[in-house]
Amino acid sequence: MKKANIDELKLSDVRPGVTRRSFSGEGATLAWGTLSPGHEPRPHTHPHEQIVYIVSGHGQFTVGDETADVTAGDMLVVPSGVLHYAVAAGGEPMVDLSVFNPRRDDYYAIDEGDPGA
């Protein structure tokens, strides 16, 4: 059985103002992202479907040509291959929990300690 506590997961500095912790199984990945106010948004795509749950804070999330204000408790779906990004608003970080399907092998390699990742 693979088991962990969030406090035991490796904290990755993605870029200034953005950190991530993740946990993967065989077919999916959970990722906790923290966006600090003032971080530089980076629109991107990936082949994974992503379901996002806003844990705390608030901001805006853009998926394709739609932008929505989001706050704690909100959820949204990012379809595979669609350009998207998020921005924290206000004076506190925005924390989200994302489920990726299929598994994010790039996150998995970092989490499992692959020095080449």
Secondary structure by P-SEA (a helix, b strand, c coil): cccccccccccccccccccccccccccbbbbbbbbccccbbbbbccccbbbbbbcbbbbbbbcccbbbbbcccbbbbbcccccccccccccbbbbbbbbbcccaaaaaaaaaccccc
